[in-house]
Amino acid sequence: MDTLERLKKLLAEVYDGEIDISSVTEETRVVEDIGMKSIAMLYMAMAIEGEFNVSLTNEDLPKMQTVGDIMKLIEERK
């Protein structure tokens, strides 16, 4: 499973199936398109750390504007 598919799976888990992950692309904006709030962003960051075995900092959260941004952070932390 590639990084995008793994992120979609995590989004589905964080949102308990409440979002349509089939439309999620690298260009999808996490706040504007998905509606992610700060608490969900924290849950997502923790899920990313566990799934991808990477460490994210509080400074990384504002950088997570799009799904592509998240993918880039994951690659940088590997």
C-alpha positions as CSV (number, residue, x, y, z in Angstrom):
1,M,0.0,0.0,0.0
2,D,1.5,3.4,-1.0
3,T,1.7,6.4,1.3
4,L,-1.4,8.1,-0.1
5,E,-3.5,5.0,0.4
6,R,-2.2,4.6,4.0
7,L,-3.0,8.2,4.7
8,K,-6.5,7.7,3.4
9,K,-6.9,4.7,5.7
10,L,-5.8,6.9,8.7
11,L,-8.2,9.7,7.7
12,A,-11.0,7.1,7.6
13,E,-10.0,5.9,11.1
14,V,-9.7,9.4,12.6
15,Y,-13.0,10.4,11.1
16,D,-14.6,7.1,11.9
17,G,-15.8,6.7,8.3
18,E,-17.5,10.1,8.2
19,I,-15.6,11.4,5.2
20,D,-15.4,10.1,1.6
21,I,-11.8,9.1,1.3
22,S,-12.2,8.1,-2.4
23,S,-12.0,11.8,-3.4
24,V,-8.8,12.5,-1.3
25,T,-5.8,13.3,-3.4
26,E,-2.4,14.9,-2.7
27,E,-4.0,18.3,-3.4
28,T,-6.8,17.8,-0.8
29,R,-6.6,20.6,1.8
30,V,-7.0,19.2,5.3
31,V,-8.8,22.2,6.8
32,E,-10.8,23.6,3.9
33,D,-11.7,20.3,2.1
34,I,-11.8,17.8,4.9
35,G,-12.8,20.2,7.7
36,M,-10.1,18.9,10.0
37,K,-10.0,20.8,13.4
38,S,-7.0,21.1,15.6
39,I,-7.9,18.1,17.8
40,A,-8.3,15.9,14.8
41,M,-5.0,17.2,13.5
42,L,-3.4,16.0,16.7
43,Y,-5.0,12.6,16.4
44,M,-3.9,12.4,12.8
45,A,-0.3,13.3,13.7
46,M,-0.3,10.6,16.4
47,A,-1.7,8.1,13.9
48,I,0.9,9.1,11.3
49,E,3.7,8.6,13.8
50,G,2.4,5.1,14.6
51,E,1.7,4.0,11.0
52,F,4.9,5.4,9.4
53,N,7.2,5.1,12.4
54,V,8.2,8.8,12.2
55,S,8.3,11.6,14.7
56,L,6.4,14.8,14.2
57,T,6.7,18.0,16.2
58,N,4.3,20.7,17.1
59,E,6.0,22.9,14.5
60,D,5.1,20.3,11.8
61,L,1.4,20.7,12.3
62,P,1.0,24.1,10.6
63,K,3.0,22.7,7.6
64,M,0.3,20.0,7.1
65,Q,-1.9,22.0,4.8
66,T,-2.6,19.4,2.1
67,V,-2.3,15.6,2.0
68,G,0.7,16.2,-0.2
69,D,2.3,18.3,2.5
70,I,1.8,15.4,4.9
71,M,3.3,13.0,2.5
72,K,6.4,15.2,2.1
73,L,6.8,15.4,5.9
74,I,6.6,11.6,6.2
75,E,9.3,11.2,3.5
76,E,11.5,13.8,5.2
77,R,11.3,12.0,8.5
78,K,12.0,8.5,7.2
